[in-house]
Amino acid sequence: MIGFQFTEHIDRPPLDVFAVLADPTRSVDYVEGVVRSVKVADEPLAEGSMIEETRLVKGKESTGRLRIVTLDPPSTFAITSAAEGITATYRYRLHPEAAGTRIEWTCELEATGLRRVMLPLVAAISKKEDGDHLVRLKAYVESQHRAGAAS
């Protein structure tokens, strides 16, 4: 396995942050390149639920399926996707910190056979494309609170 990890402090309680992470329709507001994200089935989210996500990659739309592998509010959320023999798992761990949340985001990449040699390159591309993911999540979650307080 290969991957990377980032951490960020968000000035909102873990339940508020978790609510955004666990709502696939909101990722279009804070994940760079995501233009559509919807639940595949009309049922409450649970471990095993599928999400269809469309991203704009180099000017073209690419759609893939994500599966929720961990849904443990308000502390842990994880999703996984597989494409071309490589599996990516994004794990989010939320911890209360001061008046907010310390969020740890880990990207884990796995492959079998010859695809394993591609993992460092895939990790570098993923890190470049999604590296500001938590910074954007922080700005989004904190702006939602300010917008709600101003209403």
N, C-alpha and C positions, 0 to 999 in steps of 0.2 A: 504494500500500500504506500502511496505517496500523496502529498497534499500540502495544505497550508492552514494557518489559523490567524484570525484577527480578533481584536477585542475593542469594545467601545463602551463608554458610559452614556446612558440615555436618561435625561431628567424626567422620567415618568416611572411609575411603579411597574413591576414585572407583569401584572395582569394586563395593563394597557399595551405594553410592548408585545406580549404574547398574542393578544387579540388581533394585532396587525399581522404578525407572522402567520397565524393560523387561518387567515382569511385570504384565500388565493386571489380573489378579485382585486385586492389592494396592491398586489405586487407591481401592477402597471404604474403605480404612483411613485415607487421608490427603487425599482430595479431597472437599471440602464438597459435599454433595448427591448424590454418586455412590452408588447403592444396588446396582448390579450392573455388572460388567465382565468379559467373557469373550472368548476367542478365537473367531472364527467357524469356523475349520477346525481339526481336530485334527492339527496339524503344528507343527514348531518355528517360533518367531517369526523372521521375516525381513523385509527391506524388501518392501513390498507386502502383508504380512499385514493382515487386517482384525480389528478389535475391535468388539464390540457393547457399547455403554455405555448404561445407564439412569440418568437423574438425576431427582431429585425437584425440580420447578420449580413454585413457587407451589402446593404441595400436590398436584400431578399428576405422574405419571411420564411422562417423555419419553425415547424410545430413539433413538439415532443410531449411525452407524457411523464409526469412526475407521480410518485407514489409516496404517501405519507407513511413513514416507518415508525415514528415516535410522536405521540401527541399526549403530553403529560403537563397540563397547565398548572401553574404558570412557569414551570422551570425548564422543560425540554421539548423541543420540536425538531424533527428531522424529516427530510425528504430525499428521495433517491430517483435517479433516472439512469437509463442505459441506452447507449447509442454506439453502433459500430464496434461492439465488443468491449466498451469501456463503461464502467459504472461509476457515477459520481454521487456521493452522499453529502448533503449539507446538513450539519448538526448545529443547532443553536442551544446554548445553555444560558439561562438567565438567573442572575443572583441579585438579591436586594443589596443595594450599596448606597449609603447615605439616604437621600430622599428619592433615589431613582433606582436604576437597574444597570448592573454590569452584564453585558452580553458578550459571550464568546461564540464565535462562528468558526467552525472547522469544515474544510472541504477535504473529503477523503476520496481518492481515486484508486480504482482497482481494475485489473484486466488479467486475462489469462493468455498464455501462449506468447506469440510474437508481439501482441498489442502492448505487453508490459514495457517494451523499450520505448514506446511512445508516451508513457506517463509523465516523464519530466517536461516534455513539450506541452502536453495537454494541461499540466499544472500551471505552467508559465502563462499560457493563453488564458486559462480560467482566472488566474490571479489578476492579470491585466484587465480582463473584461469586467470582472466582478469585485475587484479589490476595494473599490469605494462603497461597496454594498452597505456596510454598517454605518458609514458616515451619512449616506442618503437615507437609510432607515431612521437614524437619529433625527435628522432634519424633518422628516415626514411626521414621525410620531410626536415630536415636540411641537410642530406647527399645528397639528390636529388639536392638541390641548389648548394652544393659544386661540385658535379659531373658535373652539367651543366656549372658552371663557369670555370671548368678545361678544358672543351672541346674546 
